[in-house]
Amino acid sequence: MTELQLENLSCQYQNFYAVKGVNLHIKGSGVYGILGANGCGKSTLLRAICGLQPFTGTCLVNGKSISQLSSKKKGQTIAYLGQNTTANLHLHSIEVVAMGFYPFLA
């Protein structure tokens, strides 16, 4: 069972807060969504949860800080496919999904 806990999580670009003071506790499996207007910080929040975006506050995955997890453990626990990529890959959907299994094989 996976648990995600955010406490007072904030992300800042220079003097502008893209995400400020987010508190969240999700325990167990399920499908969750983040809703909001364009530019309100949804993608920034997801990147912070994955450890791809600097943040202040606390982000715990299964009781451990995201910064304490190895890259392999992050890959086995969290999946993130960003909106924009510079990679020019011509992959079928099944190939993209299969990439999510790589951390379990390495």
C-alpha positions as CSV (number, residue, x, y, z in Angstrom):
1,M,0.0,0.0,0.0
2,T,1.4,3.4,-0.9
3,E,1.0,6.5,1.2
4,L,1.7,10.1,0.1
5,Q,1.8,12.9,2.7
6,L,2.5,16.6,1.9
7,E,2.8,19.2,4.6
8,N,3.0,22.9,3.8
9,L,4.6,22.1,0.4
10,S,5.5,25.2,-1.6
11,C,7.4,25.8,-4.9
12,Q,8.7,29.1,-5.8
13,Y,10.0,30.6,-9.1
14,Q,12.1,33.7,-8.1
15,N,9.6,35.7,-6.0
16,F,6.4,34.0,-7.3
17,Y,4.8,31.0,-5.6
18,A,3.5,28.5,-8.1
19,V,2.4,26.2,-5.3
20,K,2.0,27.5,-1.7
21,G,1.2,25.6,1.5
22,V,-0.3,22.4,0.1
23,N,-1.3,19.8,2.7
24,L,-2.4,16.3,1.5
25,H,-2.6,12.8,2.8
26,I,-3.4,9.9,0.5
27,K,-3.3,6.3,1.8
28,G,-4.0,3.3,-0.2
29,S,-4.6,2.6,-3.9
30,G,-6.9,4.5,-6.2
31,V,-7.0,7.0,-9.0
32,Y,-6.7,10.7,-8.0
33,G,-6.8,13.9,-10.0
34,I,-5.6,17.4,-9.6
35,L,-7.9,20.0,-11.0
36,G,-7.3,23.6,-11.6
37,A,-7.0,26.4,-14.1
38,N,-4.1,26.7,-16.6
39,G,-1.0,28.0,-14.9
40,C,-2.2,27.3,-11.3
41,G,0.7,24.9,-10.4
42,K,-0.7,21.4,-11.1
43,S,2.4,20.3,-13.0
44,T,4.7,22.0,-10.6
45,L,3.1,20.2,-7.7
46,L,3.5,16.8,-9.5
47,R,7.1,17.5,-10.3
48,A,7.8,18.3,-6.6
49,I,6.2,15.1,-5.5
50,C,8.5,13.2,-7.9
51,G,11.5,15.0,-6.6
52,L,12.1,16.8,-9.9
53,Q,11.2,20.3,-8.6
54,P,12.8,22.1,-5.6
55,F,10.3,22.7,-2.8
56,T,10.0,23.7,0.8
57,G,7.9,21.8,3.3
58,T,7.6,18.0,3.6
59,C,6.9,15.3,0.9
60,L,6.8,11.8,2.3
61,V,6.3,8.7,0.3
62,N,5.6,5.6,2.5
63,G,6.9,7.6,5.4
64,K,10.2,8.5,3.8
65,S,11.2,11.9,2.5
66,I,11.3,12.0,-1.3
67,S,14.9,13.3,-1.1
68,Q,16.0,10.1,0.9
69,L,14.7,7.7,-1.8
70,S,17.1,6.3,-4.3
71,S,16.4,6.8,-8.0
72,K,15.5,3.2,-8.3
73,K,13.0,3.3,-5.4
74,K,11.5,6.5,-6.8
75,G,11.0,4.8,-10.1
76,Q,9.4,1.8,-8.5
77,T,7.0,3.9,-6.5
78,I,6.2,7.0,-8.6
79,A,5.4,7.3,-12.3
80,Y,5.4,10.7,-14.1
81,L,5.0,11.5,-17.7
82,G,5.4,15.2,-18.3
83,Q,3.5,17.2,-20.8
84,N,6.5,18.5,-22.7
85,T,9.5,16.6,-23.8
86,T,12.5,17.4,-26.0
87,A,12.9,13.8,-26.9
88,N,11.8,13.0,-30.4
89,L,10.8,9.4,-29.7
90,H,8.3,7.5,-31.9
91,L,6.8,5.1,-29.5
92,H,3.6,3.2,-29.4
93,S,1.4,3.6,-26.3
94,I,2.3,0.1,-25.1
95,E,6.0,0.9,-25.3
96,V,5.5,4.0,-23.2
97,V,3.6,2.0,-20.6
98,A,6.3,-0.8,-20.7
99,M,8.9,1.8,-19.8
100,G,7.3,2.1,-16.4
101,F,8.4,-1.5,-15.6
102,Y,12.1,-0.7,-16.2
103,P,12.9,0.2,-12.5
104,F,11.8,-3.4,-11.5
105,L,14.1,-5.0,-14.0
106,A,17.3,-3.0,-13.4
